């Protein structure tokens, strides 16, 4: 259990790479590459969101337990875009992660890899759990930092908004 928001996101990337490798093992090559693509979009959103939090919310700290908390009040754009990225990573419909993870799990089940499908479902649940913890520690409760948090400037919030929109629509690129 990490307290550093960047480490949570980095370990999450390893988990998602496992999803992609599992897809390759199940013969779902297109689904693996599609998940790589969608993951790039929503993970860029999440890392930029963590940078926004560190820059303007916790005075260059990445420690969720010591220097964050309650930031949704001070950083609404960062909060809502981070929520979209988190939901996409967790595979919530109709966001990008739902479409790519669903494709992997469906292919695993259809190709006779039931164990892969079950492990993938467990992985999806664990992803949702640790990202819920990340969001809670960062954006809810009382502010635990020692500075004056504020929303990031437009150089950060505009890319956050663009990535949030992309995280909602890029999953539809694989719709058939």
N, C-alpha and C positions, 0 to 999 in steps of 0.2 A: 504494500500500500504506500504509494508515493505522496509526498506533500508538494512536490515541485510540479507545477502545471505542465511545463514542457516535457518532463519525464513521463507523465501520464499519457500525453499525446504521442510521444516517441514509442512507448511500449505498445500503445494502441496500433501504431503503424506496423509493428512486428506481428501483432495478431492478425491484421488485415492482409499482410503478406502471406501468412499461413492460410488464410482463406483462398488466396489466389493460387498457391501451390496445391492446395487440396483440390481446387477446380481443375488444375492441370492433370492431377492424378486420376480424377474421375472422367477425364476426356472432354471436359467443358472448356476448351481453349478460348473460344470467343468470350465466354462468361468471365474467364480469368482476366483477359485483357480489358474487358469492359469495366470490371471492378477496379482494375488499376487506374483507369481513366476517371471514373466517378470518385474514387478515393482521393485522387490528386486534387480534385476540385474542393471537396468538403474538408479535407485535411488542411489544405492551404487556408481555407476560411478559419479553421480552428487554431492553427498556429498564428495567423495574423491576429485573431481575437485574443490569444494569450499574450501576444506582444503588445496589443492595445491596453490590456489590463495591466501588464507590467510597466508600461510607459506612463500611463496617465492615472492608473488606479492604485498601484501599490509602490510607487516610486522605485522602479527598477528591481523589484523583488518578484520572484516566481513562486514563493512559498504561500500556498493556499491557506494553510492553517495559521500562520503568524501575521500575514500582511494583507489578507483579502477578506472577503465576507461582506455582504450587503452592497456589493457594487452595482447591482441592477438599478438602484435608485440614482446613482451618480453617472452611470454609463449605459443609458438605455439602448443606443444603437449597437454598442458592443454586446450587450446582453442578448438582444433579440437575434442578432446575426449568429452569435455563439450557440444559441438555442437551436437555430436552424441547422447549423453544422453538426451539433450533437445529435439531433433527431435523424439527420441523414446518415451519420455514422452508425447509429443504433438500428438503422434499417426501417424506420417508420415511413409508411406510405403517405403520400406519393413522392417522397423525396428520393434523390439519386441513389442513395445507399440501398433503399428498398429494392429497386429494380435490379441492381447488380447482384446483391446478395440472394435475392429470390431466384435469379437465373442460375446461380451456382448451386443452390440447394435443390432446385427443381431438376437440374441436370444430374446431380449426384443421385437423387432418388430414382429418376427414370433410367439411369444407366446401371442400376443394381448396386450402388454404393450406399446402402442404407446406413451403415456405421458412419460414413462421412457426413451424411445428411444430419444424423443425430448430433454428431460432434459440432457441426456447423450451427445447429440450432442452439446448442449449449453455449457456443462461442458468442452468438448474437445476444443471448441473454446476459452473459458476463460483460460484454461491451456496453450494453445499456446500463448495467449496474455501476460499473466504474465511471462512466461518463455522468451518470446522475450524481454520484458523489462529487465529481469534479465541479459540476455546475453548482451544487449546493454549497460547497466550501467557498467557491469564488463569488457567487452572486447573491446568496441568501444569508440570513442571520444579520448580525451586527458587524459593522466594519471593524476589523482588528488591526488595521495599519496605524501609522503615526503621522500621516501626511494628509493632504487635502485632495481626495480623488476627484476627478472630473473626466468628462468625455474626451476622447482623443479628437484631434483636429481632422479636417476633411481629407488630408493626405492618407489617413488611415481609415476613416469611416466610409469614404466612397468606395475604395476597393473591397471593404467588408460587405457593403451592400451589393456590389457586383457579384462577388463570390456567393453571397447568400441566394441571389436570384439564380445563378448558375446551378447551385446545389439543389434547387427545386425543379429545374427543367432538364438538366443533362441526362437524367435517367430515361427520359422519353425518347432519346436518340436510338435506343435499341428496341423500341416498341415495334412489334410486327403485326 
